Amino acid sequence: MNSKYNLEYKIYKSSLVLIQGDITMQDTDAIVNAANNALSPGGGVSGAIHRAAGPGLWDECKKLGGCNTGEAKITKGYNLAARHVIHTVGPVYSGKPQDSIDLANCYRNCLELAEKNNLKSISFPSISTGIFGYPVKEAAEVAIETMSKFLEKNTLPELVQMVLFSESDFYTHKATANKQLG
């Protein structure tokens, strides 16, 4: 685990771990790409993942036919430590109730895809909080609630990491997790 800070919560038979670090360096079965609809390299998390994975990732993504908001698709990990990349498209923040539904679907669909592929560990970034403009505190509430509800009912994945790039994002997610998970 490549991180500066970490905090673990036990949920049923799984662990939810918050860490400050670089998602491209995570040695989990899968990392999640906060993607655009075309699954193209782009900027932010997506650009970093594509750069670290190498050109094979974009070649495979081109064959997937894009991805709708809230959905998830899986590829190989190529040059990453992670064996797979699960791509999901978060909502562009509008302040409407549909935003939280779409964001929750991102987390849930990624977890369901991980379970379907028998993956024991997965690392998430903070989806939609970069260029898509979702406020970090509101996004953290959706992410922690969705992941914890999924883990209460499922045995896979056994390890779910939230990899937060900045220290402020880490502390925002930590406060949210402490409030929701005690």
ZADO-667139 format. One record per residue (C-alpha): residue number from 1; residue in one letter; y, z, x. Coordinates in pm, 1 decimal. Layout:
<rec><n>NUM</n><res>A</res><c2>Y</c2><c3>Z</c3><c1>X</c1></rec>
...
This chain:
<rec><n>1</n><res>M</res><c2>0.0</c2><c3>0.0</c3><c1>0.0</c1></rec>
<rec><n>2</n><res>N</res><c2>324.8</c2><c3>-117.0</c3><c1>159.6</c1></rec>
<rec><n>3</n><res>S</res><c2>592.5</c2><c3>110.8</c3><c1>18.3</c1></rec>
<rec><n>4</n><res>K</res><c2>871.8</c2><c3>351.4</c3><c1>95.2</c1></rec>
<rec><n>5</n><res>Y</res><c2>825.4</c2><c3>578.6</c3><c1>-208.2</c1></rec>
<rec><n>6</n><res>N</res><c2>536.4</c2><c3>617.4</c3><c1>-447.4</c1></rec>
<rec><n>7</n><res>L</res><c2>445.6</c2><c3>826.3</c3><c1>-747.1</c1></rec>
<rec><n>8</n><res>E</res><c2>112.1</c2><c3>827.1</c3><c1>-932.5</c1></rec>
<rec><n>9</n><res>Y</res><c2>31.4</c2><c3>898.8</c3><c1>-1297.7</c1></rec>
<rec><n>10</n><res>K</res><c2>-325.8</c2><c3>927.5</c3><c1>-1426.3</c1></rec>
<rec><n>11</n><res>I</res><c2>-383.4</c2><c3>756.8</c3><c1>-1760.9</c1></rec>
<rec><n>12</n><res>Y</res><c2>-734.2</c2><c3>780.9</c3><c1>-1902.3</c1></rec>
<rec><n>13</n><res>K</res><c2>-954.0</c2><c3>635.9</c3><c1>-1623.6</c1></rec>
<rec><n>14</n><res>S</res><c2>-674.2</c2><c3>445.3</c3><c1>-1450.1</c1></rec>
<rec><n>15</n><res>S</res><c2>-374.0</c2><c3>512.5</c3><c1>-1230.1</c1></rec>
<rec><n>16</n><res>L</res><c2>-20.5</c2><c3>389.6</c3><c1>-1284.3</c1></rec>
<rec><n>17</n><res>V</res><c2>165.2</c2><c3>397.6</c3><c1>-954.8</c1></rec>
<rec><n>18</n><res>L</res><c2>537.2</c2><c3>342.4</c3><c1>-907.3</c1></rec>
<rec><n>19</n><res>I</res><c2>637.7</c2><c3>228.9</c3><c1>-561.4</c1></rec>
<rec><n>20</n><res>Q</res><c2>942.0</c2><c3>95.1</c3><c1>-388.6</c1></rec>
<rec><n>21</n><res>G</res><c2>836.1</c2><c3>-205.0</c3><c1>-186.1</c1></rec>
<rec><n>22</n><res>D</res><c2>783.4</c2><c3>-577.9</c3><c1>-156.3</c1></rec>
<rec><n>23</n><res>I</res><c2>553.0</c2><c3>-728.1</c3><c1>-418.7</c1></rec>
<rec><n>24</n><res>T</res><c2>448.3</c2><c3>-1009.4</c3><c1>-184.0</c1></rec>
<rec><n>25</n><res>M</res><c2>294.0</c2><c3>-752.9</c3><c1>52.1</c1></rec>
<rec><n>26</n><res>Q</res><c2>73.1</c2><c3>-578.0</c3><c1>-205.4</c1></rec>
<rec><n>27</n><res>D</res><c2>-300.0</c2><c3>-586.7</c3><c1>-134.6</c1></rec>
<rec><n>28</n><res>T</res><c2>-415.4</c2><c3>-572.2</c3><c1>-496.8</c1></rec>
<rec><n>29</n><res>D</res><c2>-650.7</c2><c3>-809.7</c3><c1>-679.1</c1></rec>
<rec><n>30</n><res>A</res><c2>-344.7</c2><c3>-970.0</c3><c1>-839.9</c1></rec>
<rec><n>31</n><res>I</res><c2>31.3</c2><c3>-960.8</c3><c1>-821.9</c1></rec>
<rec><n>32</n><res>V</res><c2>248.4</c2><c3>-1064.8</c3><c1>-1114.1</c1></rec>
<rec><n>33</n><res>N</res><c2>505.5</c2><c3>-1338.5</c3><c1>-1077.0</c1></rec>
<rec><n>34</n><res>A</res><c2>815.3</c2><c3>-1303.5</c3><c1>-1294.6</c1></rec>
<rec><n>35</n><res>A</res><c2>820.3</c2><c3>-1678.6</c3><c1>-1346.4</c1></rec>
<rec><n>36</n><res>N</res><c2>1029.5</c2><c3>-1944.0</c3><c1>-1515.4</c1></rec>
<rec><n>37</n><res>N</res><c2>881.5</c2><c3>-2165.1</c3><c1>-1790.0</c1></rec>
<rec><n>38</n><res>A</res><c2>789.8</c2><c3>-2441.1</c3><c1>-1541.9</c1></rec>
<rec><n>39</n><res>L</res><c2>619.3</c2><c3>-2190.0</c3><c1>-1305.7</c1></rec>
<rec><n>40</n><res>S</res><c2>826.5</c2><c3>-2351.1</c3><c1>-1028.9</c1></rec>
<rec><n>41</n><res>P</res><c2>933.4</c2><c3>-2160.8</c3><c1>-715.9</c1></rec>
<rec><n>42</n><res>G</res><c2>1286.0</c2><c3>-2069.3</c3><c1>-833.1</c1></rec>
<rec><n>43</n><res>G</res><c2>1468.7</c2><c3>-1767.9</c3><c1>-690.5</c1></rec>
<rec><n>44</n><res>G</res><c2>1416.5</c2><c3>-1392.4</c3><c1>-689.5</c1></rec>
<rec><n>45</n><res>V</res><c2>1060.2</c2><c3>-1265.1</c3><c1>-726.5</c1></rec>
<rec><n>46</n><res>S</res><c2>923.6</c2><c3>-1610.5</c3><c1>-806.7</c1></rec>
<rec><n>47</n><res>G</res><c2>1079.1</c2><c3>-1770.5</c3><c1>-499.0</c1></rec>
<rec><n>48</n><res>A</res><c2>956.4</c2><c3>-1488.0</c3><c1>-274.3</c1></rec>
<rec><n>49</n><res>I</res><c2>601.0</c2><c3>-1514.2</c3><c1>-409.5</c1></rec>
<rec><n>50</n><res>H</res><c2>591.7</c2><c3>-1892.9</c3><c1>-374.4</c1></rec>
<rec><n>51</n><res>R</res><c2>727.6</c2><c3>-1874.5</c3><c1>-15.9</c1></rec>
<rec><n>52</n><res>A</res><c2>472.4</c2><c3>-1609.3</c3><c1>83.5</c1></rec>
<rec><n>53</n><res>A</res><c2>180.0</c2><c3>-1784.0</c3><c1>-89.6</c1></rec>
<rec><n>54</n><res>G</res><c2>252.5</c2><c3>-2127.6</c3><c1>56.1</c1></rec>
<rec><n>55</n><res>P</res><c2>256.9</c2><c3>-2474.3</c3><c1>-103.1</c1></rec>
<rec><n>56</n><res>G</res><c2>-90.6</c2><c3>-2442.5</c3><c1>-258.0</c1></rec>
<rec><n>57</n><res>L</res><c2>48.7</c2><c3>-2207.4</c3><c1>-522.2</c1></rec>
<rec><n>58</n><res>W</res><c2>304.7</c2><c3>-2460.5</c3><c1>-647.7</c1></rec>
<rec><n>59</n><res>D</res><c2>41.8</c2><c3>-2737.3</c3><c1>-638.8</c1></rec>
<rec><n>60</n><res>E</res><c2>-183.3</c2><c3>-2530.2</c3><c1>-867.0</c1></rec>
<rec><n>61</n><res>C</res><c2>106.4</c2><c3>-2422.1</c3><c1>-1093.0</c1></rec>
<rec><n>62</n><res>K</res><c2>200.0</c2><c3>-2786.4</c3><c1>-1157.1</c1></rec>
<rec><n>63</n><res>K</res><c2>-143.1</c2><c3>-2835.2</c3><c1>-1317.0</c1></rec>
<rec><n>64</n><res>L</res><c2>-98.9</c2><c3>-2546.4</c3><c1>-1565.8</c1></rec>
<rec><n>65</n><res>G</res><c2>153.8</c2><c3>-2719.3</c3><c1>-1791.2</c1></rec>
<rec><n>66</n><res>G</res><c2>413.3</c2><c3>-2444.4</c3><c1>-1773.8</c1></rec>
<rec><n>67</n><res>C</res><c2>412.7</c2><c3>-2112.4</c3><c1>-1958.1</c1></rec>
<rec><n>68</n><res>N</res><c2>589.4</c2><c3>-1985.6</c3><c1>-2268.6</c1></rec>
<rec><n>69</n><res>T</res><c2>788.7</c2><c3>-1662.2</c3><c1>-2281.7</c1></rec>
<rec><n>70</n><res>G</res><c2>556.8</c2><c3>-1363.2</c3><c1>-2309.6</c1></rec>
<rec><n>71</n><res>E</res><c2>243.8</c2><c3>-1555.4</c3><c1>-2207.7</c1></rec>
<rec><n>72</n><res>A</res><c2>49.4</c2><c3>-1522.3</c3><c1>-1882.5</c1></rec>
<rec><n>73</n><res>K</res><c2>-149.3</c2><c3>-1762.8</c3><c1>-1663.7</c1></rec>
<rec><n>74</n><res>I</res><c2>-354.9</c2><c3>-1696.8</c3><c1>-1350.2</c1></rec>
<rec><n>75</n><res>T</res><c2>-383.4</c2><c3>-1881.5</c3><c1>-1019.5</c1></rec>
<rec><n>76</n><res>K</res><c2>-525.7</c2><c3>-1815.8</c3><c1>-674.5</c1></rec>
<rec><n>77</n><res>G</res><c2>-321.6</c2><c3>-1606.5</c3><c1>-431.4</c1></rec>
<rec><n>78</n><res>Y</res><c2>-335.5</c2><c3>-1850.6</c3><c1>-138.4</c1></rec>
<rec><n>79</n><res>N</res><c2>-163.6</c2><c3>-1691.6</c3><c1>166.3</c1></rec>
<rec><n>80</n><res>L</res><c2>-89.0</c2><c3>-1362.4</c3><c1>-10.7</c1></rec>
<rec><n>81</n><res>A</res><c2>-286.9</c2><c3>-1041.7</c3><c1>44.5</c1></rec>
<rec><n>82</n><res>A</res><c2>-353.2</c2><c3>-1051.5</c3><c1>-332.6</c1></rec>
<rec><n>83</n><res>R</res><c2>-641.8</c2><c3>-1278.0</c3><c1>-438.8</c1></rec>
<rec><n>84</n><res>H</res><c2>-461.1</c2><c3>-1392.3</c3><c1>-754.3</c1></rec>
<rec><n>85</n><res>V</res><c2>-113.8</c2><c3>-1442.1</c3><c1>-895.9</c1></rec>
<rec><n>86</n><res>I</res><c2>-64.3</c2><c3>-1383.5</c3><c1>-1266.9</c1></rec>
<rec><n>87</n><res>H</res><c2>244.9</c2><c3>-1568.2</c3><c1>-1384.0</c1></rec>
<rec><n>88</n><res>T</res><c2>442.4</c2><c3>-1450.5</c3><c1>-1684.7</c1></rec>
<rec><n>89</n><res>V</res><c2>774.3</c2><c3>-1560.1</c3><c1>-1827.8</c1></rec>
<rec><n>90</n><res>G</res><c2>999.0</c2><c3>-1277.5</c3><c1>-1936.5</c1></rec>
<rec><n>91</n><res>P</res><c2>1277.3</c2><c3>-1308.4</c3><c1>-2190.8</c1></rec>
<rec><n>92</n><res>V</res><c2>1632.2</c2><c3>-1396.9</c3><c1>-2097.5</c1></rec>
<rec><n>93</n><res>Y</res><c2>1812.1</c2><c3>-1086.0</c3><c1>-2222.9</c1></rec>
<rec><n>94</n><res>S</res><c2>2010.4</c2><c3>-1137.5</c3><c1>-2544.0</c1></rec>
<rec><n>95</n><res>G</res><c2>2026.0</c2><c3>-782.6</c3><c1>-2680.8</c1></rec>
<rec><n>96</n><res>K</res><c2>1812.7</c2><c3>-880.5</c3><c1>-2981.8</c1></rec>
<rec><n>97</n><res>P</res><c2>1497.0</c2><c3>-692.3</c3><c1>-3094.5</c1></rec>
<rec><n>98</n><res>Q</res><c2>1281.4</c2><c3>-993.0</c3><c1>-2996.5</c1></rec>
<rec><n>99</n><res>D</res><c2>1361.8</c2><c3>-923.7</c3><c1>-2628.9</c1></rec>
<rec><n>100</n><res>S</res><c2>1153.2</c2><c3>-605.2</c3><c1>-2619.8</c1></rec>
<rec><n>101</n><res>I</res><c2>867.3</c2><c3>-773.3</c3><c1>-2808.5</c1></rec>
<rec><n>102</n><res>D</res><c2>861.6</c2><c3>-1062.5</c3><c1>-2561.3</c1></rec>
<rec><n>103</n><res>L</res><c2>882.4</c2><c3>-827.6</c3><c1>-2262.5</c1></rec>
<rec><n>104</n><res>A</res><c2>599.4</c2><c3>-608.2</c3><c1>-2392.8</c1></rec>
<rec><n>105</n><res>N</res><c2>390.6</c2><c3>-924.7</c3><c1>-2443.5</c1></rec>
<rec><n>106</n><res>C</res><c2>444.1</c2><c3>-1013.2</c3><c1>-2076.4</c1></rec>
<rec><n>107</n><res>Y</res><c2>296.5</c2><c3>-683.4</c3><c1>-1956.9</c1></rec>
<rec><n>108</n><res>R</res><c2>17.4</c2><c3>-676.4</c3><c1>-2217.6</c1></rec>
<rec><n>109</n><res>N</res><c2>-90.5</c2><c3>-1038.0</c3><c1>-2159.7</c1></rec>
<rec><n>110</n><res>C</res><c2>-97.9</c2><c3>-988.1</c3><c1>-1782.9</c1></rec>
<rec><n>111</n><res>L</res><c2>-312.5</c2><c3>-676.4</c3><c1>-1822.6</c1></rec>
<rec><n>112</n><res>E</res><c2>-545.3</c2><c3>-855.0</c3><c1>-2065.8</c1></rec>
<rec><n>113</n><res>L</res><c2>-580.5</c2><c3>-1146.6</c3><c1>-1822.5</c1></rec>
<rec><n>114</n><res>A</res><c2>-656.9</c2><c3>-903.1</c3><c1>-1539.3</c1></rec>
<rec><n>115</n><res>E</res><c2>-921.1</c2><c3>-732.0</c3><c1>-1753.3</c1></rec>
<rec><n>116</n><res>K</res><c2>-1071.7</c2><c3>-1067.0</c3><c1>-1860.1</c1></rec>
<rec><n>117</n><res>N</res><c2>-1102.0</c2><c3>-1167.3</c3><c1>-1492.5</c1></rec>
<rec><n>118</n><res>N</res><c2>-1253.1</c2><c3>-829.8</c3><c1>-1398.3</c1></rec>
<rec><n>119</n><res>L</res><c2>-961.6</c2><c3>-739.8</c3><c1>-1168.6</c1></rec>
<rec><n>120</n><res>K</res><c2>-949.9</c2><c3>-376.0</c3><c1>-1065.9</c1></rec>
<rec><n>121</n><res>S</res><c2>-590.6</c2><c3>-369.7</c3><c1>-941.0</c1></rec>
<rec><n>122</n><res>I</res><c2>-263.7</c2><c3>-540.2</c3><c1>-1027.7</c1></rec>
<rec><n>123</n><res>S</res><c2>96.5</c2><c3>-512.5</c3><c1>-906.0</c1></rec>
<rec><n>124</n><res>F</res><c2>393.8</c2><c3>-584.5</c3><c1>-1132.6</c1></rec>
<rec><n>125</n><res>P</res><c2>758.2</c2><c3>-641.2</c3><c1>-1048.7</c1></rec>
<rec><n>126</n><res>S</res><c2>1028.3</c2><c3>-535.9</c3><c1>-1293.7</c1></rec>
<rec><n>127</n><res>I</res><c2>1006.8</c2><c3>-841.4</c3><c1>-1520.7</c1></rec>
<rec><n>128</n><res>S</res><c2>1330.2</c2><c3>-1002.2</c3><c1>-1648.3</c1></rec>
<rec><n>129</n><res>T</res><c2>1566.1</c2><c3>-757.5</c3><c1>-1472.8</c1></rec>
<rec><n>130</n><res>G</res><c2>1694.7</c2><c3>-1005.9</c3><c1>-1215.2</c1></rec>
<rec><n>131</n><res>I</res><c2>1858.9</c2><c3>-1332.6</c3><c1>-1310.7</c1></rec>
<rec><n>132</n><res>F</res><c2>1727.4</c2><c3>-1298.8</c3><c1>-1670.4</c1></rec>
<rec><n>133</n><res>G</res><c2>1965.8</c2><c3>-1002.5</c3><c1>-1711.2</c1></rec>
<rec><n>134</n><res>Y</res><c2>1746.5</c2><c3>-741.4</c3><c1>-1883.2</c1></rec>
<rec><n>135</n><res>P</res><c2>1896.9</c2><c3>-392.7</c3><c1>-1825.3</c1></rec>
<rec><n>136</n><res>V</res><c2>1666.0</c2><c3>-201.3</c3><c1>-1589.7</c1></rec>
<rec><n>137</n><res>K</res><c2>1653.2</c2><c3>119.5</c3><c1>-1796.4</c1></rec>
<rec><n>138</n><res>E</res><c2>1559.1</c2><c3>-65.0</c3><c1>-2117.5</c1></rec>
<rec><n>139</n><res>A</res><c2>1306.9</c2><c3>-282.5</c3><c1>-1932.4</c1></rec>
<rec><n>140</n><res>A</res><c2>1149.9</c2><c3>25.5</c3><c1>-1770.4</c1></rec>
<rec><n>141</n><res>E</res><c2>1102.0</c2><c3>186.5</c3><c1>-2112.9</c1></rec>
<rec><n>142</n><res>V</res><c2>918.2</c2><c3>-122.1</c3><c1>-2242.5</c1></rec>
<rec><n>143</n><res>A</res><c2>710.9</c2><c3>-163.0</c3><c1>-1925.1</c1></rec>
<rec><n>144</n><res>I</res><c2>593.5</c2><c3>199.4</c3><c1>-1894.8</c1></rec>
<rec><n>145</n><res>E</res><c2>516.0</c2><c3>229.5</c3><c1>-2267.1</c1></rec>
<rec><n>146</n><res>T</res><c2>322.9</c2><c3>-99.8</c3><c1>-2280.0</c1></rec>
<rec><n>147</n><res>M</res><c2>123.5</c2><c3>-33.5</c3><c1>-1963.7</c1></rec>
<rec><n>148</n><res>S</res><c2>36.6</c2><c3>325.7</c3><c1>-2055.5</c1></rec>
<rec><n>149</n><res>K</res><c2>-80.0</c2><c3>227.6</c3><c1>-2406.5</c1></rec>
<rec><n>150</n><res>F</res><c2>-300.2</c2><c3>-46.2</c3><c1>-2257.9</c1></rec>
<rec><n>151</n><res>L</res><c2>-449.2</c2><c3>188.2</c3><c1>-1996.9</c1></rec>
<rec><n>152</n><res>E</res><c2>-527.5</c2><c3>452.8</c3><c1>-2261.2</c1></rec>
<rec><n>153</n><res>K</res><c2>-764.5</c2><c3>205.6</c3><c1>-2431.4</c1></rec>
<rec><n>154</n><res>N</res><c2>-909.9</c2><c3>2.4</c3><c1>-2141.3</c1></rec>
<rec><n>155</n><res>T</res><c2>-1100.2</c2><c3>77.5</c3><c1>-1822.5</c1></rec>
<rec><n>156</n><res>L</res><c2>-968.0</c2><c3>-222.1</c3><c1>-1627.4</c1></rec>
<rec><n>157</n><res>P</res><c2>-756.7</c2><c3>-254.1</c3><c1>-1430.7</c1></rec>
<rec><n>158</n><res>E</res><c2>-817.7</c2><c3>79.3</c3><c1>-1259.6</c1></rec>
<rec><n>159</n><res>L</res><c2>-492.1</c2><c3>60.8</c3><c1>-1062.1</c1></rec>
<rec><n>160</n><res>V</res><c2>-162.9</c2><c3>-68.4</c3><c1>-1200.7</c1></rec>
<rec><n>161</n><res>Q</res><c2>135.1</c2><c3>-67.0</c3><c1>-968.6</c1></rec>
<rec><n>162</n><res>M</res><c2>500.8</c2><c3>-117.5</c3><c1>-1056.6</c1></rec>
<rec><n>163</n><res>V</res><c2>655.1</c2><c3>-246.5</c3><c1>-736.1</c1></rec>
<rec><n>164</n><res>L</res><c2>1029.7</c2><c3>-191.8</c3><c1>-748.4</c1></rec>
<rec><n>165</n><res>F</res><c2>1235.1</c2><c3>-367.8</c3><c1>-484.3</c1></rec>
<rec><n>166</n><res>S</res><c2>1539.4</c2><c3>-138.5</c3><c1>-486.9</c1></rec>
<rec><n>167</n><res>E</res><c2>1561.5</c2><c3>237.3</c3><c1>-458.6</c1></rec>
<rec><n>168</n><res>S</res><c2>1775.1</c2><c3>255.1</c3><c1>-775.1</c1></rec>
<rec><n>169</n><res>D</res><c2>1512.1</c2><c3>58.7</c3><c1>-973.9</c1></rec>
<rec><n>170</n><res>F</res><c2>1242.4</c2><c3>292.9</c3><c1>-841.0</c1></rec>
<rec><n>171</n><res>Y</res><c2>1433.7</c2><c3>601.5</c3><c1>-956.8</c1></rec>
<rec><n>172</n><res>T</res><c2>1510.4</c2><c3>448.0</c3><c1>-1296.9</c1></rec>
<rec><n>173</n><res>H</res><c2>1139.1</c2><c3>374.6</c3><c1>-1353.1</c1></rec>
<rec><n>174</n><res>K</res><c2>1045.6</c2><c3>721.2</c3><c1>-1221.7</c1></rec>
<rec><n>175</n><res>A</res><c2>1280.2</c2><c3>891.2</c3><c1>-1473.1</c1></rec>
<rec><n>176</n><res>T</res><c2>1136.8</c2><c3>677.7</c3><c1>-1753.1</c1></rec>
<rec><n>177</n><res>A</res><c2>775.9</c2><c3>749.3</c3><c1>-1652.3</c1></rec>
<rec><n>178</n><res>N</res><c2>844.3</c2><c3>1122.8</c3><c1>-1623.4</c1></rec>
<rec><n>179</n><res>K</res><c2>997.5</c2><c3>1120.4</c3><c1>-1973.6</c1></rec>
<rec><n>180</n><res>Q</res><c2>714.6</c2><c3>915.3</c3><c1>-2132.5</c1></rec>
<rec><n>181</n><res>L</res><c2>415.3</c2><c3>1044.4</c3><c1>-1937.4</c1></rec>
<rec><n>182</n><res>G</res><c2>526.5</c2><c3>1398.4</c3><c1>-1862.0</c1></rec>
